Amino acid sequence: MDERIIDKELMDEIIGEFRENIENAIRYILLLEKNPEDTESVHALFRNFHTVKIHAHRTWL
């Protein structure tokens, strides 16, 4: 069996997490537009993109 095959329920969960992280990233970008010195938003933005990258790597996307 191909280990790359992911069941629909798991894929739906992964897509939901992607969306949540992208929505959060957009929120942090908007906060940074208002306050470019907000280092917490910068760190949170990088954490969100790192999480997306890790999920993509784990699911071969």
Helices and strands as residue ranges (DSSP letters): H 8-34, H 39-58
